[in-house]
Amino acid sequence: MRTMLVTAALGPVSCVVDYKATPKRFTPGWELVFSRSDMALIYLSMVIGMFGGSLGKSSSYRKTEGKGA
């Protein structure tokens, strides 16, 4: 559950960093090509991908942890 909450927070945080904290010349530039709704889908897909990756890593970590190695 903690992994899901932390990962869910990464979407809005990365959006703020990309478009508010970063100087305009260093932003990704996606807003020039995609609409706001497309941008929301892009960030949502990144969050889902990061969550899926963290689940895979968590389960493999637990498998190796229990082997006594």
C-alpha positions as CSV (number, residue, x, y, z in Angstrom):
1,M,0.0,0.0,0.0
2,R,2.9,2.3,0.8
3,T,4.4,1.7,-2.6
4,M,1.2,2.5,-4.3
5,L,0.8,5.8,-2.4
6,V,4.4,6.9,-3.0
7,T,4.2,6.0,-6.7
8,A,0.9,7.8,-7.1
9,A,2.5,11.0,-5.7
10,L,5.3,10.8,-8.3
11,G,3.0,11.8,-11.2
12,P,1.9,15.2,-9.8
13,V,5.4,15.8,-8.4
14,S,7.1,15.1,-11.7
15,C,4.6,17.4,-13.5
16,V,5.3,20.2,-11.1
17,V,9.1,19.7,-11.4
18,D,8.9,19.5,-15.2
19,Y,6.8,22.6,-15.8
20,K,7.1,24.8,-12.7
21,A,10.5,24.3,-11.1
22,T,12.5,23.8,-14.3
23,P,13.4,26.8,-16.4
24,K,11.3,26.9,-19.6
25,R,14.2,26.2,-21.9
26,F,14.8,22.9,-20.0
27,T,11.2,21.6,-20.0
28,P,10.4,18.5,-22.0
29,G,8.3,20.4,-24.5
30,W,5.5,17.9,-24.6
31,E,2.9,20.7,-24.0
32,L,3.7,22.0,-27.5
33,V,2.6,18.8,-29.1
34,F,0.0,17.3,-26.8
35,S,-3.3,18.7,-25.3
36,R,-3.8,18.9,-21.6
37,S,-5.9,15.7,-21.5
38,D,-3.1,13.9,-23.5
39,M,-0.5,15.2,-21.0
40,A,-2.6,13.9,-18.1
41,L,-2.7,10.5,-19.8
42,I,1.0,10.6,-20.4
43,Y,1.8,11.3,-16.7
44,L,-0.8,8.7,-15.6
45,S,0.8,6.1,-17.8
46,M,4.2,6.9,-16.3
47,V,2.8,6.4,-12.8
48,I,1.3,3.1,-13.8
49,G,4.6,2.0,-15.3
50,M,6.5,3.0,-12.2
51,F,4.0,1.2,-10.0
52,G,4.3,-1.9,-12.1
53,G,8.0,-1.8,-12.0
54,S,8.1,-1.3,-8.2
55,L,5.8,-4.3,-7.8
56,G,8.1,-6.5,-9.8
57,K,11.1,-5.3,-7.9
58,S,9.4,-5.8,-4.5
59,S,8.3,-9.4,-5.3
60,S,11.8,-10.4,-6.5
61,Y,13.4,-8.7,-3.5
62,R,11.2,-10.7,-1.2
63,K,12.0,-14.0,-3.0
64,T,15.8,-13.5,-2.6
65,E,15.5,-12.2,0.9
66,G,13.9,-15.4,2.2
67,K,16.6,-17.7,0.8
68,G,19.1,-16.9,3.5
69,A,21.8,-15.8,1.0
